[in-house]
Amino acid sequence: MKQIAFVEPNVAKLIDVEMPKCGAGEVLVKTCYSAISAGTEKSNITGDPNCGGGRGQQRPWPRVLGYSVSGIVVEVGEGIDDLKVGDRVLGLWGKHQQYNVYKRENVVKILYDNIDLADACFVFISNFSIAAVRKTNLEIGESAMVFGLGLLGLFAVQYAKIAGAQPVIAVGRREERRQLALKLGADYAFDPEDPDLTDKIKSVTEGKGANSVIEVTGNPDALTSALMGTARFGRVALLGCTRVPTTVNFYNDVHFPGITIVGAHTMARPDHESSHGWWTQQDDCKAALRLLAANRLNVHDMINEIHSPVDCEEVYSRLALTKKFPIGVAWDWTKLD
């Protein structure tokens, strides 16, 4: 079977690897689409020293990425009786390759016929954002701000709106992304480099600042700016991974105004049994699928490019070497059939 691998810094290749085998308690899924997670994958293909697991460790080459997949069940292992061959599913933590074997808990059945598998491959990525919104304990009628308008930020804008935030404020550098955020449900969209940013945030939040803030840039300076726009007793979820030291005046900007900061890495969630604000990845995926089927979550307008995996060298070269990579990009593995 075919697999996309980062064979050396800034170079991706479509290579041949052995077909994975399905064992007891496992599911073999034929990949239809797999979504690119631009931030994570750029860090890996460029050899960023801060993406190797910490403490100066480096991942070996080649590197195989991917984690948000949609596909069709082709084999079900012993002990599984709630899935069958032909079921359309999400694959959680699958790789960019033609077939993936998953543990049963990493397969979520798509129950709705009106969901396109190209849209569905972005659902698992989107639940990183829904988890961050949950962790801020956003309540109906509170203001929300999303700082950073990449893929996760634009999903966070949508989930904040769905959760009842008013207003929803989107903050991002690129004009086209601010316009997309408005289309997806933001009430206001501001440039983080505007010297009057904090005043503008407060002007649309009755002078208070945002109650619920999702910081998804991973930029230490952006975190400071986000805190300036956060209301007293506000909650900030760190969805972005700031991979370098951060300078924050904790007394003035966190301690005195009583702001709560919570880590929102997608692995910082329960493995079993969802509870208020803390849902499992499976339950968040099911919630996202329900919203997608009901046309309350818009994935379609976030997808810019869908490519055959044979184009991986050119596409990943753009990701590695340029700054303006599109928002939603996916691999269509059916083109290899």
C-alpha positions, 0 to 999 in steps of 0.5 A: 500500500501507499503511504506519505512519509517525510523522508528528510527535512522539507521533503515528502515522498509517496512510498510503498509499505506493508499492508497492516494486519487486523487483530482481535479488538481492531478494525481495518479501515480503507482511507478515503480522505485524510486531513492535513494538520498544517501546524503540526505537520510543518513543525515535523517536516521542517525538523523543528527541535520543539516537536520531538517529544520534549527534553531535546529529543528528536524524532527519527526520519522518516516521519509519518504524520496524519491523525484525522481520517475518514474511510470505510471498514474493510475488516473487523477483528474478533470481539467487535460486534458493533461495526461491520464491513462497509461502515463509513467511519472516522479514524482517530490517530490514523496516518496518511496512508491507504489503510489504517488499523485502529483499536475499536475505541479509535473508530467512530461510526458515521451515522448520517448519510448526508455527511460527505467523507471529505468534510468528515475527515476534518471532524477529529481535528475540529474536536480539538477546538470544541474541547477548548471551548468546553474548558472555558465553561462558556455560558449562553450570552457570554462574549468569546474571543478566538485569537488566531484564525488557522484551521483550529481557530476557525473551528473554535469560532464556530463552536463558540457561536454554537455554544451561545456566545455573543458576541464572538470576536475573531482576531487574526492577521490575514484579511481573507481569514478574518472575512472567512471568520465572519462568514462562519459566525464571528460578529467582529474580526480584528487585526492583532497588529492594530494598536487599538486592538484592546480598545476595540475588543472592549468597545464590543464587550460593554467595556469588559473584555471577552469572558471566554478566550481561545488562544490558538496562535502558539505565539507568546506575544499573542498570548499577552495581547489576548490577556489584555482583551480578557475580562475580569474573571475571564477564562483562557484556553491555550489551544495553541502550543507555544513552543518557546518561553513566554513572558507574561506579567502574571501579577498584572495580567492574570493574578490581579484580574482573576483570570483562569488559564487552562491547558487545552491540548487534545490529549488533556481529556478523559479517556472514558466517561465524559463530564461537564467541560471534559468530554472524551475524544469519541464523544466530541467527535459524535457531537461534531458529526451531529452538528455537521449533519444538521448543517450547524457546523460548516466544514465545506467552506473551510476546505481549500484544496483536495489532492491526490497523494501523488501530489505530496511532494509539491504540497508539502514543499509549499507547507514547509517553505512558504507562509501562506498555506491554505486553511483546509487541505486534504488527501483523497486516497480514492484517487489511487484506486 
